[in-house]
């Protein structure tokens, strides 16, 4: 399990404007799982993000 600090998160909000983070940390097995974890956590799809840091 690794912890990733991600930023520049862009959300698919269907025209709505919920309060969602643009930067956060995510714990998952692999960086390919980040978008899924974010979507599960906040209930919205992620269209883009950047990995700022990978922490052991």
C-alpha positions as CSV (number, residue, x, y, z in Angstrom):
1,X,0.0,0.0,0.0
2,X,1.3,3.5,-0.9
3,X,0.2,7.0,-0.2
4,X,0.0,9.4,-3.1
5,X,-0.4,13.2,-2.7
6,X,-2.4,14.3,-5.8
7,X,-3.3,17.8,-7.0
8,X,-4.9,19.5,-9.9
9,X,-7.9,17.3,-9.5
10,X,-10.6,18.0,-12.1
11,X,-14.0,16.5,-11.4
12,X,-16.9,15.6,-13.7
13,X,-19.8,17.4,-11.9
14,X,-22.6,17.4,-14.6
15,X,-22.9,21.2,-14.3
16,X,-23.3,21.1,-10.5
17,X,-20.8,22.9,-8.2
18,X,-20.2,20.7,-5.2
19,X,-17.3,21.6,-2.8
20,X,-14.6,19.1,-3.8
21,X,-10.9,19.1,-3.1
22,X,-8.3,20.1,-5.8
23,X,-5.6,18.4,-3.7
24,X,-5.6,15.5,-1.3
25,X,-3.8,12.3,-0.3
26,X,-4.9,8.8,-1.4
27,X,-3.9,5.4,-0.1
28,X,-4.0,2.6,-2.6
29,X,-2.0,-0.3,-4.1
30,X,-1.1,1.4,-7.4
31,X,-1.3,4.8,-9.0
32,X,-3.8,3.3,-11.5
33,X,-6.3,3.0,-8.6
34,X,-6.2,6.7,-7.6
35,X,-9.1,7.9,-9.7
36,X,-11.3,5.1,-8.5
37,X,-10.5,5.8,-4.8
38,X,-11.2,9.5,-5.3
39,X,-14.5,8.7,-7.0
40,X,-15.5,6.3,-4.2
41,X,-14.6,8.7,-1.5
42,X,-16.3,11.8,-2.9
43,X,-19.0,10.3,-5.2
44,X,-18.0,12.1,-8.4
45,X,-15.9,11.0,-11.3
46,X,-12.4,12.4,-11.8
47,X,-11.4,13.6,-15.2
48,X,-7.8,14.5,-14.5
49,X,-5.2,14.8,-11.7
50,X,-1.4,14.9,-11.2
51,X,0.6,12.9,-8.8
52,X,2.6,15.4,-6.7
53,X,4.4,12.9,-4.4
54,X,4.5,9.2,-3.7
55,X,5.1,8.4,0.0
56,X,6.2,5.0,1.2
